[in-house]
Amino acid sequence: MKYKMIVSDFDGTLGKVPHEIQEETVKTIKKYQQQGGIFVICSGRGPGNIQKIYSKHGLNGYLIGCQGSVILDTKNDKEIWSGHLDKESALKIIDEIKKTGFQAVVYYKGGIAYDIESDYVKFYLTTLKESGVKVDNLSKFVETTKAYKINAIVDPDKRDVIIKNFKKVLSNNVLVNSGSKHLVECVNVNCNKGQAVKSLAEYLNIDYKDIMTVGDSTNDIELVLGEWHGVAVGDAEPELKAVAKEITVPFENQPIKELIDKYCL
């Protein structure tokens, strides 16, 4: 077994909406775990949502949620680490999203908070089964509640322009990227997926050389760009491919199964 721990993004890397993973991939992951490997889902989704994925497929172990802001041990229901946006940054993000005319959604410990009913919110609440609460004012909400991540729900043709602008106007405390064509995502710069891998590796006493990470989107750059073996799926975004140490098969060809078979079984 070349890699003792594999950390994988979910959507577009391991599975697809709502909680689907191909059966052959699930069997391969379980075989890897039975042989002592540690398999971790690392996603922009909330931790409760990732736990639903584990439960559906009979998996367990560690998870990284909200793009690196929360690390949980699902076997023992234990929070290993968590981080959040500072209040000033959270307020500034919400203000900048309002200026774009698009909707903001806040991820907090209990799920998502929103102030407008929309198809996006409906999708997360009904299709992804995310827990959520409607509030009158998101700015007031983040003044009293820790925000792990704040998303802007945007038109795909506006996404890259908004990301570029946010990187200019938001503080260095905020990391801005995207996990899909409809999202601009903002997290604490110290709570990205790569930092979460480091924290979990330290917790488990695993050397970076014994870790493989896999992703497909720009919010996986920190996940893939590390001292470990970072892999991009074959149909990943160009920015991710540019920093990956390896490019594997496209999502439809089950990249996680391909990589576990290649390196670990």
C-alpha beads as a LAMMPS data file, in Angstrom:
LAMMPS data file: protein, C-alpha beads

265 atoms
264 bonds

1 atom types
1 bond types

-500.0 500.0 xlo xhi
-500.0 500.0 ylo yhi
-500.0 500.0 zlo zhi

Masses

1 110.0

Atoms # bond

1 1 1 0.000 0.000 0.000
2 1 1 1.755 3.149 -1.218
3 1 1 -0.623 5.633 0.406
4 1 1 -1.915 5.185 3.952
5 1 1 -4.467 7.987 3.596
6 1 1 -6.518 9.121 0.581
7 1 1 -8.400 12.421 0.784
8 1 1 -11.006 12.926 -1.935
9 1 1 -13.310 15.727 -2.965
10 1 1 -16.889 14.522 -3.504
11 1 1 -18.831 16.235 -6.301
12 1 1 -17.221 15.534 -9.663
13 1 1 -14.425 13.477 -8.104
14 1 1 -15.910 10.691 -5.999
15 1 1 -19.667 11.038 -6.502
16 1 1 -22.536 13.159 -7.703
17 1 1 -25.765 14.730 -6.478
18 1 1 -27.315 13.924 -4.176
19 1 1 -25.192 11.266 -2.424
20 1 1 -24.357 8.830 -5.220
21 1 1 -21.111 6.839 -5.561
22 1 1 -20.739 4.059 -8.120
23 1 1 -20.963 0.630 -6.503
24 1 1 -17.592 -0.564 -7.823
25 1 1 -15.895 2.465 -6.292
26 1 1 -17.577 1.872 -2.924
27 1 1 -16.396 -1.767 -2.905
28 1 1 -12.857 -0.653 -3.709
29 1 1 -12.856 1.942 -0.914
30 1 1 -14.078 -0.653 1.585
31 1 1 -11.357 -3.061 0.498
32 1 1 -8.776 -0.299 0.944
33 1 1 -10.119 0.434 4.434
34 1 1 -10.137 -3.260 5.361
35 1 1 -6.435 -3.349 4.553
36 1 1 -5.788 -0.448 6.921
37 1 1 -6.134 2.523 4.589
38 1 1 -7.751 5.749 5.790
39 1 1 -10.270 7.195 3.330
40 1 1 -11.494 10.767 3.854
41 1 1 -14.162 12.758 2.012
42 1 1 -13.180 16.427 1.840
43 1 1 -15.956 18.627 0.478
44 1 1 -17.454 22.085 0.458
45 1 1 -20.652 20.464 1.758
46 1 1 -21.545 20.703 5.420
47 1 1 -20.373 17.886 7.738
48 1 1 -23.925 16.602 8.281
49 1 1 -24.349 16.274 4.538
50 1 1 -21.117 14.287 4.175
51 1 1 -22.217 12.016 7.012
52 1 1 -25.328 11.189 4.955
53 1 1 -23.011 10.071 2.126
54 1 1 -21.100 7.794 4.494
55 1 1 -24.301 6.335 5.934
56 1 1 -25.853 5.683 2.522
57 1 1 -22.866 3.623 1.386
58 1 1 -21.878 1.949 4.656
59 1 1 -18.660 3.948 4.990
60 1 1 -17.215 5.667 8.030
61 1 1 -14.068 7.344 9.285
62 1 1 -12.946 10.944 9.059
63 1 1 -14.497 13.764 7.054
64 1 1 -13.553 17.326 6.168
65 1 1 -16.490 19.666 5.609
66 1 1 -17.191 23.264 4.582
67 1 1 -14.109 23.290 2.355
68 1 1 -11.723 22.582 5.214
69 1 1 -13.382 24.425 8.083
70 1 1 -14.473 21.319 10.035
71 1 1 -12.849 17.921 10.644
72 1 1 -14.914 15.149 12.235
73 1 1 -14.302 11.566 13.322
74 1 1 -17.604 9.946 12.310
75 1 1 -16.898 6.721 14.202
76 1 1 -16.820 8.529 17.527
77 1 1 -18.872 11.609 16.575
78 1 1 -15.909 13.764 17.593
79 1 1 -14.962 17.192 16.259
80 1 1 -11.203 17.140 15.767
81 1 1 -10.787 20.709 14.524
82 1 1 -12.852 23.646 13.305
83 1 1 -12.336 27.194 12.087
84 1 1 -14.459 30.060 10.838
85 1 1 -14.425 33.458 9.169
86 1 1 -13.743 36.386 11.477
87 1 1 -16.765 38.625 12.015
88 1 1 -15.380 41.580 10.065
89 1 1 -14.602 39.418 7.041
90 1 1 -17.995 37.687 7.157
91 1 1 -19.816 41.038 7.189
92 1 1 -17.686 42.344 4.321
93 1 1 -18.360 39.208 2.223
94 1 1 -22.120 39.525 2.691
95 1 1 -21.946 43.210 1.791
96 1 1 -19.967 42.490 -1.396
97 1 1 -22.361 39.725 -2.427
98 1 1 -25.301 42.111 -2.001
99 1 1 -23.554 44.546 -4.336
100 1 1 -23.462 41.895 -7.076
101 1 1 -27.236 41.423 -6.837
102 1 1 -26.883 37.704 -6.129
103 1 1 -27.804 35.640 -3.065
104 1 1 -25.588 34.837 -0.085
105 1 1 -25.798 31.591 1.905
106 1 1 -23.951 31.108 5.191
107 1 1 -22.665 27.741 6.391
108 1 1 -22.623 27.398 10.164
109 1 1 -22.446 24.485 12.601
110 1 1 -26.151 23.673 12.247
111 1 1 -26.291 23.718 8.443
112 1 1 -27.017 26.681 6.161
113 1 1 -28.604 30.072 6.850
114 1 1 -30.344 32.089 4.147
115 1 1 -32.571 35.150 3.908
116 1 1 -34.272 34.519 0.553
117 1 1 -36.249 31.517 -0.635
118 1 1 -34.756 30.403 -3.952
119 1 1 -34.335 27.379 -6.204
120 1 1 -30.769 27.028 -4.902
121 1 1 -31.912 26.898 -1.286
122 1 1 -34.711 24.501 -2.208
123 1 1 -32.178 22.253 -3.946
124 1 1 -29.947 22.119 -0.867
125 1 1 -32.813 21.555 1.549
126 1 1 -34.800 18.996 -0.439
127 1 1 -32.334 17.288 -2.799
128 1 1 -29.163 17.321 -0.715
129 1 1 -31.147 17.127 2.557
130 1 1 -29.070 19.897 4.109
131 1 1 -30.350 21.379 7.369
132 1 1 -31.235 25.048 7.052
133 1 1 -32.756 28.083 8.718
134 1 1 -34.296 31.200 7.191
135 1 1 -33.234 34.444 8.890
136 1 1 -34.357 38.037 8.435
137 1 1 -30.841 39.474 8.171
138 1 1 -27.671 37.517 7.349
139 1 1 -25.403 40.326 8.551
140 1 1 -26.977 40.218 12.006
141 1 1 -26.791 36.412 11.908
142 1 1 -23.004 36.326 11.396
143 1 1 -22.505 38.886 14.150
144 1 1 -23.628 36.276 16.689
145 1 1 -22.931 32.970 14.885
146 1 1 -19.641 31.558 13.604
147 1 1 -19.647 31.321 9.804
148 1 1 -17.587 28.434 8.420
149 1 1 -18.179 29.431 4.786
150 1 1 -20.195 31.978 2.805
151 1 1 -21.348 31.268 -0.750
152 1 1 -22.558 33.630 -3.434
153 1 1 -25.064 32.018 -5.812
154 1 1 -24.197 33.512 -9.196
155 1 1 -24.878 33.224 -12.909
156 1 1 -22.166 31.025 -14.493
157 1 1 -21.094 33.741 -16.939
158 1 1 -20.468 36.143 -14.041
159 1 1 -18.624 33.732 -11.738
160 1 1 -15.016 34.348 -12.809
161 1 1 -15.415 38.136 -12.847
162 1 1 -16.892 38.098 -9.340
163 1 1 -14.117 35.839 -8.047
164 1 1 -11.491 38.184 -9.499
165 1 1 -13.158 41.215 -7.919
166 1 1 -13.641 39.549 -4.535
167 1 1 -9.948 38.655 -4.427
168 1 1 -9.180 42.354 -4.824
169 1 1 -11.636 43.827 -2.325
170 1 1 -11.693 41.194 0.436
171 1 1 -8.958 40.947 3.054
172 1 1 -6.072 38.494 2.983
173 1 1 -7.937 36.575 5.681
174 1 1 -10.385 35.289 3.038
175 1 1 -9.800 32.590 0.437
176 1 1 -12.066 32.965 -2.623
177 1 1 -12.669 30.117 -5.088
178 1 1 -15.401 27.947 -6.591
179 1 1 -16.680 24.384 -6.449
180 1 1 -19.172 24.741 -9.309
181 1 1 -20.160 27.105 -12.112
182 1 1 -22.925 28.625 -9.958
183 1 1 -20.856 29.317 -6.820
184 1 1 -18.349 31.802 -5.489
185 1 1 -17.110 30.440 -2.155
186 1 1 -15.404 32.324 0.690
187 1 1 -13.654 30.723 3.666
188 1 1 -11.002 31.606 6.218
189 1 1 -7.665 31.452 4.392
190 1 1 -6.347 29.167 7.142
191 1 1 -9.288 26.784 6.799
192 1 1 -8.783 25.591 3.239
193 1 1 -8.775 21.918 2.239
194 1 1 -4.987 21.733 2.192
195 1 1 -4.650 23.050 5.727
196 1 1 -7.285 20.539 6.840
197 1 1 -5.216 17.697 5.360
198 1 1 -2.197 18.943 7.326
199 1 1 -4.229 19.113 10.543
200 1 1 -5.629 15.609 10.070
201 1 1 -2.204 14.203 9.146
202 1 1 -0.754 15.689 12.331
203 1 1 -3.649 14.305 14.386
204 1 1 -3.161 10.812 12.926
205 1 1 0.654 11.040 12.834
206 1 1 0.833 10.320 9.089
207 1 1 3.715 11.575 6.918
208 1 1 2.773 13.690 3.921
209 1 1 4.543 11.232 1.605
210 1 1 1.966 8.630 2.659
211 1 1 -1.001 10.772 1.557
212 1 1 -2.774 11.087 -1.795
213 1 1 -5.375 13.788 -2.474
214 1 1 -7.805 14.030 -5.388
215 1 1 -10.031 16.822 -6.735
216 1 1 -11.641 18.447 -9.771
217 1 1 -12.414 22.133 -9.052
218 1 1 -10.607 25.352 -8.181
219 1 1 -11.618 24.933 -4.545
220 1 1 -9.413 21.811 -4.624
221 1 1 -6.213 23.690 -5.493
222 1 1 -5.030 23.789 -1.869
223 1 1 -6.097 20.146 -1.509
224 1 1 -3.977 19.044 -4.467
225 1 1 -1.138 21.578 -4.146
226 1 1 0.651 20.150 -1.111
227 1 1 3.665 18.102 -0.048
228 1 1 1.636 14.950 -0.668
229 1 1 0.700 13.313 -3.999
230 1 1 -1.973 15.600 -5.455
231 1 1 -4.107 14.280 -8.306
232 1 1 -6.606 15.962 -10.639
233 1 1 -9.348 13.969 -12.335
234 1 1 -9.185 13.886 -16.116
235 1 1 -11.949 16.435 -16.646
236 1 1 -10.883 18.771 -13.834
237 1 1 -10.701 22.524 -14.307
238 1 1 -7.490 23.683 -16.056
239 1 1 -6.261 25.647 -13.019
240 1 1 -6.270 22.451 -10.952
241 1 1 -4.590 20.338 -13.615
242 1 1 -1.814 22.934 -13.766
243 1 1 -0.783 22.297 -10.142
244 1 1 -1.474 18.546 -9.904
245 1 1 1.357 16.006 -9.757
246 1 1 -0.788 13.535 -11.691
247 1 1 -3.859 13.679 -13.919
248 1 1 -5.986 10.542 -13.778
249 1 1 -9.085 9.354 -15.661
250 1 1 -12.248 11.499 -16.014
251 1 1 -15.000 11.319 -13.417
252 1 1 -17.169 8.966 -15.480
253 1 1 -14.334 6.396 -15.407
254 1 1 -14.304 6.183 -11.591
255 1 1 -11.004 7.968 -10.766
256 1 1 -10.964 6.965 -7.092
257 1 1 -11.307 3.285 -7.957
258 1 1 -8.618 3.714 -10.615
259 1 1 -6.188 5.310 -8.157
260 1 1 -6.780 2.854 -5.318
261 1 1 -6.309 -0.076 -7.700
262 1 1 -3.142 1.521 -9.086
263 1 1 -1.412 2.405 -5.828
264 1 1 -2.995 0.663 -2.862
265 1 1 -4.343 -2.809 -3.677

Bonds

1 1 1 2
2 1 2 3
3 1 3 4
4 1 4 5
5 1 5 6
6 1 6 7
7 1 7 8
8 1 8 9
9 1 9 10
10 1 10 11
11 1 11 12
12 1 12 13
13 1 13 14
14 1 14 15
15 1 15 16
16 1 16 17
17 1 17 18
18 1 18 19
19 1 19 20
20 1 20 21
21 1 21 22
22 1 22 23
23 1 23 24
24 1 24 25
25 1 25 26
26 1 26 27
27 1 27 28
28 1 28 29
29 1 29 30
30 1 30 31
31 1 31 32
32 1 32 33
33 1 33 34
34 1 34 35
35 1 35 36
36 1 36 37
37 1 37 38
38 1 38 39
39 1 39 40
40 1 40 41
41 1 41 42
42 1 42 43
43 1 43 44
44 1 44 45
45 1 45 46
46 1 46 47
47 1 47 48
48 1 48 49
49 1 49 50
50 1 50 51
51 1 51 52
52 1 52 53
53 1 53 54
54 1 54 55
55 1 55 56
56 1 56 57
57 1 57 58
58 1 58 59
59 1 59 60
60 1 60 61
61 1 61 62
62 1 62 63
63 1 63 64
64 1 64 65
65 1 65 66
66 1 66 67
67 1 67 68
68 1 68 69
69 1 69 70
70 1 70 71
71 1 71 72
72 1 72 73
73 1 73 74
74 1 74 75
75 1 75 76
76 1 76 77
77 1 77 78
78 1 78 79
79 1 79 80
80 1 80 81
81 1 81 82
82 1 82 83
83 1 83 84
84 1 84 85
85 1 85 86
86 1 86 87
87 1 87 88
88 1 88 89
89 1 89 90
90 1 90 91
91 1 91 92
92 1 92 93
93 1 93 94
94 1 94 95
95 1 95 96
96 1 96 97
97 1 97 98
98 1 98 99
99 1 99 100
100 1 100 101
101 1 101 102
102 1 102 103
103 1 103 104
104 1 104 105
105 1 105 106
106 1 106 107
107 1 107 108
108 1 108 109
109 1 109 110
110 1 110 111
111 1 111 112
112 1 112 113
113 1 113 114
114 1 114 115
115 1 115 116
116 1 116 117
117 1 117 118
118 1 118 119
119 1 119 120
120 1 120 121
121 1 121 122
122 1 122 123
123 1 123 124
124 1 124 125
125 1 125 126
126 1 126 127
127 1 127 128
128 1 128 129
129 1 129 130
130 1 130 131
131 1 131 132
132 1 132 133
133 1 133 134
134 1 134 135
135 1 135 136
136 1 136 137
137 1 137 138
138 1 138 139
139 1 139 140
140 1 140 141
141 1 141 142
142 1 142 143
143 1 143 144
144 1 144 145
145 1 145 146
146 1 146 147
147 1 147 148
148 1 148 149
149 1 149 150
150 1 150 151
151 1 151 152
152 1 152 153
153 1 153 154
154 1 154 155
155 1 155 156
156 1 156 157
157 1 157 158
158 1 158 159
159 1 159 160
160 1 160 161
161 1 161 162
162 1 162 163
163 1 163 164
164 1 164 165
165 1 165 166
166 1 166 167
167 1 167 168
168 1 168 169
169 1 169 170
170 1 170 171
171 1 171 172
172 1 172 173
173 1 173 174
174 1 174 175
175 1 175 176
176 1 176 177
177 1 177 178
178 1 178 179
179 1 179 180
180 1 180 181
181 1 181 182
182 1 182 183
183 1 183 184
184 1 184 185
185 1 185 186
186 1 186 187
187 1 187 188
188 1 188 189
189 1 189 190
190 1 190 191
191 1 191 192
192 1 192 193
193 1 193 194
194 1 194 195
195 1 195 196
196 1 196 197
197 1 197 198
198 1 198 199
199 1 199 200
200 1 200 201
201 1 201 202
202 1 202 203
203 1 203 204
204 1 204 205
205 1 205 206
206 1 206 207
207 1 207 208
208 1 208 209
209 1 209 210
210 1 210 211
211 1 211 212
212 1 212 213
213 1 213 214
214 1 214 215
215 1 215 216
216 1 216 217
217 1 217 218
218 1 218 219
219 1 219 220
220 1 220 221
221 1 221 222
222 1 222 223
223 1 223 224
224 1 224 225
225 1 225 226
226 1 226 227
227 1 227 228
228 1 228 229
229 1 229 230
230 1 230 231
231 1 231 232
232 1 232 233
233 1 233 234
234 1 234 235
235 1 235 236
236 1 236 237
237 1 237 238
238 1 238 239
239 1 239 240
240 1 240 241
241 1 241 242
242 1 242 243
243 1 243 244
244 1 244 245
245 1 245 246
246 1 246 247
247 1 247 248
248 1 248 249
249 1 249 250
250 1 250 251
251 1 251 252
252 1 252 253
253 1 253 254
254 1 254 255
255 1 255 256
256 1 256 257
257 1 257 258
258 1 258 259
259 1 259 260
260 1 260 261
261 1 261 262
262 1 262 263
263 1 263 264
264 1 264 265
